[in-house]
Amino acid sequence: MLIKRRIYNVLFWLAYIGALIIEKPTYIGDSVISCFSYLFTLLVHFSLFAGMIIANSALLIPYLLEKQRFGWYLASLLVLLSGYTFCISRYNHMIHDVLFQDALTKTSGGFWDNFVYALCCTVITSMLYVTQKWSDQQEQVKNSQINQLQTELKYLRLQINPHFLFNGLNTVYGSIDKGNFQARDMMVQFSDLLRYNLYEADVDMIALEKEVNYLKNYVALQKARSNENMQVSSTLTYQNGGVKIAPLLFMAFVENAFKYVSRDDTIINRIMIRLKEDAGRLDFTCENSYEETEPDVGGIGLTNAVRRLDLLYKDRYQLAIKKEQNLYQVHLILTL
């Protein structure tokens, strides 16, 4: 777009310089002073024309014509053309009679000739400006269509992989011995978690009931992976399961609990998850034991969770994170 705009500008100014060479004031002097005054005349002639074109392109068209104030644009254009024509008709006298006090430089055309010339140039300028705008809009539409197609193709590619994955999971499930209930249950829970992430959680808001069921499946899957020294308890209750909430809002806290929980075989390592919803007020607590030698709990997942809360529930949540006596606790109070 920028290259096209520059090409338009270069072509226009080249056309004007060509017209200026043809219509330039006639040099009639025979001294250095007269030569200098002639060059000064050309400079003033060009500056007046450039000022008119810039005023039309930078002021009248953007602030009047583009905002469909056609009456004001025509009136302002007439004032601009009249001012330009008056100056172009008088500058010769001002330069030579007042400034240099030498013979007048012969110029072609009278008042109306200069007015018509200026009108034609401003019309051409306006047409070039409108053409540029139309070209820019067409380019934007084209880019938008390309981006839309790329997004659609990306979405289709993403759909292919989950289908393949679910088919593979069904094959693995069918290969597990029917007497191995724990492994079969874990496979079903994992499939439900994956399906929720891929299909149901891809929305702005989701029912609290579905989010709670997802948490229950996740906790159950993690409990099945844990050894006897891991004590995992969860209490997830709600009064209104249909209330809407941002999907996967608690997962960063729960995932961190299972990731950073202590794994000392000499003690009982524990994780406690509690969620209660009552009249649109949600109280969530997640605790886990940890070892002092572990790195700082959190990371990018925790940062993203806090950022989501700021964006979606600004001034409607309270988040407290504490670390004391080898216990890491997250307490979130949220107004839905």
C-alpha positions in Angstrom: 0.0 0.0 0.0 2.8 2.4 0.9 4.6 1.7 -2.3 1.5 2.3 -4.4 0.8 5.6 -2.6 4.4 6.8 -3.2 4.0 5.8 -6.9 0.8 7.9 -7.2 2.5 10.9 -5.5 5.6 10.6 -7.7 3.5 10.4 -10.9 1.4 13.4 -9.9 4.3 15.6 -9.1 6.2 14.6 -12.2 3.1 15.5 -14.2 2.9 18.9 -12.5 6.6 19.6 -13.0 6.1 18.8 -16.7 3.2 21.3 -16.8 5.2 23.8 -14.9 8.0 23.6 -17.6 5.4 24.1 -20.3 3.5 26.9 -18.5 6.5 28.4 -16.7 6.9 32.2 -16.6 9.0 33.5 -19.5 12.5 34.7 -18.7 13.3 38.1 -20.2 16.2 39.4 -18.1 19.8 39.9 -19.0 21.5 40.2 -15.6 22.3 38.2 -12.5 19.7 40.0 -10.5 17.0 39.3 -13.1 18.1 35.7 -13.3 17.8 35.4 -9.5 14.4 37.1 -9.5 13.2 34.7 -12.2 14.3 31.7 -10.2 12.6 33.1 -7.1 9.4 33.6 -9.2 9.5 29.9 -10.2 10.0 28.9 -6.5 7.0 31.0 -5.4 4.9 29.7 -8.2 5.7 26.1 -7.3 5.2 26.8 -3.5 1.7 28.3 -4.0 0.6 25.3 -6.1 2.1 22.8 -3.6 0.4 24.6 -0.7 -3.0 24.4 -2.5 -2.5 20.7 -3.2 -1.4 19.9 0.3 -4.3 21.9 1.9 -6.7 19.9 -0.3 -5.2 16.5 0.3 -4.3 16.9 4.0 -7.2 19.0 5.3 -10.2 19.3 3.0 -10.5 15.7 1.8 -9.8 13.8 5.1 -11.9 16.2 7.4 -14.7 17.1 5.0 -15.0 14.9 1.9 -14.4 11.6 3.7 -16.9 12.5 6.4 -19.4 13.2 3.6 -19.7 17.0 4.4 -20.0 17.7 0.7 -21.4 21.2 1.1 -18.6 22.3 3.4 -16.0 20.6 1.1 -17.2 22.5 -2.0 -17.4 25.8 -0.2 -13.9 25.3 1.3 -12.5 24.2 -2.1 -13.9 27.4 -3.7 -12.3 29.5 -1.0 -9.0 27.6 -1.5 -9.0 28.0 -5.3 -10.0 31.6 -5.1 -7.1 32.3 -2.6 -4.6 30.4 -4.8 -5.8 32.2 -8.0 -5.6 35.6 -6.3 -2.1 34.9 -5.0 -0.9 33.5 -8.3 -2.2 36.6 -10.1 -0.5 39.0 -7.7 2.8 37.4 -6.8 4.4 38.6 -10.0 3.7 42.2 -9.1 4.8 41.7 -5.5 8.1 40.1 -6.4 9.2 42.5 -9.2 7.7 45.8 -8.3 8.1 45.7 -4.5 10.9 43.2 -3.8 13.4 43.3 -6.7 12.1 46.4 -8.5 12.8 45.1 -11.9 10.8 44.2 -15.0 7.8 41.9 -14.5 8.2 38.3 -15.5 5.7 37.4 -18.3 3.3 34.8 -17.2 0.7 32.9 -19.3 -3.0 33.0 -18.4 -5.3 35.4 -16.6 -7.4 35.0 -13.5 -9.9 32.6 -14.9 -7.3 30.6 -16.7 -5.4 30.1 -13.4 -8.7 29.3 -11.6 -9.6 26.6 -14.1 -6.1 25.2 -14.0 -6.1 25.0 -10.2 -9.6 23.4 -10.3 -8.4 20.7 -12.7 -5.4 20.0 -10.5 -7.4 19.7 -7.3 -9.9 17.4 -9.1 -7.1 15.2 -10.2 -5.7 15.2 -6.7 -9.0 14.2 -5.2 -9.4 11.5 -7.8 -6.0 10.1 -6.9 -6.8 10.3 -3.2 -10.0 8.4 -3.7 -8.3 5.9 -5.9 -5.7 5.3 -3.2 -8.4 4.8 -0.6 -10.3 2.4 -2.8 -7.1 0.5 -3.5 -6.2 0.3 0.2 -9.7 -1.0 1.0 -9.5 -3.6 -1.7 -6.1 -4.7 -0.4 -7.5 -5.0 3.2 -10.5 -7.0 2.0 -8.1 -9.3 0.1 -5.9 -9.8 3.1 -8.9 -10.4 5.3 -10.1 -13.1 3.0 -6.7 -14.7 2.9 -6.5 -14.7 6.7 -10.0 -16.1 6.9 -9.0 -19.0 4.6 -5.8 -19.6 6.5 -7.8 -19.7 9.8 -10.3 -22.1 8.3 -7.6 -24.4 7.0 -5.8 -24.3 10.4 -9.1 -25.2 12.1 -9.7 -28.1 9.7 -6.2 -29.4 10.3 -6.7 -29.2 14.1 -9.9 -31.2 13.7 -8.1 -34.0 11.9 -5.7 -34.6 14.7 -8.3 -35.0 17.5 -10.3 -37.5 15.5 -7.2 -39.6 14.9 -6.3 -39.3 18.6 -9.8 -40.4 19.8 -9.8 -43.3 17.4 -6.4 -44.3 18.8 -7.8 -44.1 22.4 -10.7 -46.2 21.5 -8.4 -48.8 20.0 -6.3 -48.8 23.2 -9.4 -49.0 25.3 -10.6 -52.1 23.4 -7.2 -53.7 23.9 -7.2 -53.4 27.6 -8.3 -56.6 29.4 -12.0 -56.3 30.5 -11.0 -57.4 34.0 -8.6 -54.4 34.4 -11.3 -52.0 35.6 -8.9 -49.4 36.9 -7.0 -49.0 33.5 -10.3 -48.9 31.6 -11.7 -46.3 33.9 -8.6 -44.2 33.6 -8.8 -44.3 29.8 -12.4 -43.2 29.9 -11.6 -40.3 32.3 -8.6 -39.3 30.1 -10.9 -39.3 27.0 -13.5 -37.1 28.8 -10.8 -34.6 29.8 -9.4 -34.4 26.3 -12.8 -34.0 24.8 -13.7 -31.2 27.2 -10.5 -29.4 26.4 -10.9 -29.7 22.7 -14.6 -29.2 22.1 -16.4 -27.9 25.2 -13.9 -25.5 26.7 -13.4 -23.5 23.4 -16.0 -20.9 24.5 -16.0 -17.7 26.4 -18.2 -19.0 29.2 -19.4 -22.5 30.3 -21.8 -23.9 32.8 -20.3 -24.4 36.3 -21.7 -28.0 36.4 -19.5 -28.9 33.4 -16.4 -27.3 34.9 -17.0 -29.2 38.2 -17.3 -32.5 36.3 -14.1 -31.8 34.5 -12.3 -31.1 37.8 -13.7 -34.3 39.3 -12.4 -36.4 36.3 -9.0 -34.7 36.5 -8.7 -35.3 40.3 -9.8 -38.9 39.9 -7.3 -39.5 37.2 -4.5 -38.0 39.2 -5.5 -40.0 42.3 -5.3 -43.2 40.3 -1.7 -42.3 39.4 -0.7 -41.5 43.0 0.8 -43.9 45.5 -0.5 -44.7 49.0 1.5 -41.8 50.6 -0.6 -39.3 48.6 -3.8 -38.2 50.3 -6.1 -36.4 47.9 -9.4 -35.0 49.0 -11.9 -32.9 47.0 -15.2 -31.3 47.9 -16.9 -29.7 44.9 -20.5 -28.4 45.5 -22.7 -25.9 43.8 -26.2 -24.5 44.3 -26.8 -23.5 40.6 -25.0 -25.6 38.1 -26.2 -23.5 35.2 -24.3 -20.4 36.3 -21.7 -19.4 33.7 -18.0 -19.3 34.4 -14.8 -19.0 32.4 -13.6 -22.5 31.3 -10.5 -24.0 32.9 -10.3 -21.2 35.4 -9.1 -23.3 38.3 -6.9 -25.8 36.3 -3.6 -23.8 36.7 -4.0 -24.0 40.5 -5.0 -27.7 40.6 -2.3 -28.7 38.1 0.3 -26.9 40.2 -0.9 -28.7 43.3 -0.3 -32.1 41.7 2.9 -31.0 40.1 4.6 -29.5 43.2 3.1 -31.6 45.9 5.7 -33.2 48.2 6.7 -36.8 47.6 8.4 -37.8 50.8 7.8 -41.5 51.5 8.2 -41.0 55.2 5.1 -38.7 55.6 1.6 -38.4 54.2 1.7 -36.0 51.3 -1.7 -34.3 50.8 -3.7 -32.3 48.4 -7.0 -30.7 49.4 -9.4 -29.1 46.8 -12.6 -27.4 47.9 -15.1 -25.5 45.8 -18.4 -24.1 46.9 -20.9 -22.0 44.9 -23.8 -20.2 46.7 -26.0 -17.5 45.2 -23.4 -16.6 42.6 -20.6 -16.4 45.0 -17.8 -18.9 44.5 -15.3 -19.9 47.1 -12.3 -22.0 45.9 -9.4 -23.4 47.9 -6.5 -25.5 46.8 -3.8 -26.7 49.2 -0.9 -29.0 48.8 2.1 -29.9 50.9 5.5 -29.1 49.4 9.2 -29.5 50.2 11.4 -26.6 50.9 13.9 -27.8 48.3 11.3 -27.5 45.5 11.5 -24.5 43.1 9.0 -21.7 43.4 5.5 -22.9 42.7 3.6 -21.4 39.9 5.3 -20.3 36.7 3.6 -19.2 33.5 0.4 -21.1 34.3 -0.2 -19.2 37.5 0.7 -15.9 35.8 -1.8 -16.6 33.0 -4.5 -17.5 35.5 -4.1 -14.2 37.4 -4.1 -12.4 34.1 -7.4 -14.1 33.1 -8.9 -13.1 36.4 -7.9 -9.5 35.9 -9.4 -9.4 32.4 -12.6 -11.3 33.0 -13.4 -10.6 36.7 -11.8 -7.3 37.4 -12.9 -5.9 40.8 -15.0 -9.1 41.3 -12.4 -11.5 42.8 -10.1 -11.8 45.7 -7.0 -14.1 45.3 -4.7 -15.0 48.2 -1.7 -17.2 47.9 0.2 -18.3 51.0 3.2 -20.5 51.7 3.8 -21.5 55.3 4.8 -24.6 57.2 5.4 -26.6 54.1 1.8 -25.9 52.9 1.0 -24.0 49.7 -2.5 -22.6 49.7 -4.5 -20.8 47.0 -7.8 -19.1 48.1 -10.0 -17.5 45.5 -13.3 -15.8 46.1 -15.2 -14.9 43.0 -18.5 -13.2 42.2 -20.1 -14.6 39.1 
